[in-house]
Amino acid sequence: MQIAIVSVLREVIVHGVLETAWQQMIAVCLLLATAALLLVVRVWLPPTFEGVDAEAQVSARLRRESVSTMHVDGAKTVLAAVAHQTEA
């Protein structure tokens, strides 16, 4: 949305308000009014992801993966140490 607003305003500024067709100016005004209305209405909309903590979920998944990796690495280390002791 922000890119559209900036692009439209840049076009109006580059070409100038007096050189821009009146239909295009009405379209620009409607776009800006719609964006402002959406910003105002957003205040009253309920939060979409209430109670969802994405950071906590990702951290828990990474912890689980690192623990399982440590178990596998630890088991390989123990097996290597046992094999080394049996060879000696």
N, C-alpha and C positions, 0 to 999 in steps of 0.2 A: 504494500500500500504506500509506504514511504517513497519507494522508487518511482511509483506512478505519479505521486504528487510533485516530487522534485522535477521529474521529466516534463510534466505539463507546464509547470511554472517556468522552467527554463526555456521552453519553446515560446511562451508568451513574452518573456523578457527579451529573448534574442530577436524575435520578429517585431516586438513592440505591440502595445495594446491597440494603437490606431491602425496598424497594418494587418491585424488579425481579423478574420471574418467573424461576424456577430454570432453565427451559429457555433463557432468554436469557442467563443467567449462564454456563451451560455452553457456549453458542455463543461468547460473548466469550472464555472461557478457551481454547476450541479455536482460535479465530482468533489469539489471542496466541501460543499454543504453536506453531501452524503458521508464523507469521511468524518466531519465534525459530529454529525448525528450518531454515527457508529461509536465514536469515542464517548459521547454522552450516555448513550444507551448501555454501553459496556459496564458502566458503574452499577446498574441495577441487575445485570445478569448474574446468576449464581456461578461460583467458581466451578470450572469443569472438572478439575482434578483435585477436589478437596479430599484431604486425607491420604493422598498418594505422595510418598516421599521418594522420588526417583533416585536421589543420591544415596539414601539408605539401602534401597534395593540393589543398586549397582555395587555398593561397598560390601554387602552381604554376599553377593555372588562372587566377587573377587576374592573375598576371604575364604569361601568354600573351595574355590579353584586352587588357591595357594596352599590350603591345608591338604587337599588331595594330592597336589604336586609334591608337597613336603613328605607325605607318607610314601609315595612311590620312590622319591629320591632317597629317603631314609632307608627304605627296604633294600634298594639297590646297594647302598653303602654297607648295610649290615651283611648282605650276601657276599659282597666283595671282601669284607673283612674276614668272614668265616672261610671263604675260599682261600684267602691268603694264609690264614692260620693253618688250614689243613695241608697246604703245600709245604709249609715250613717244618 
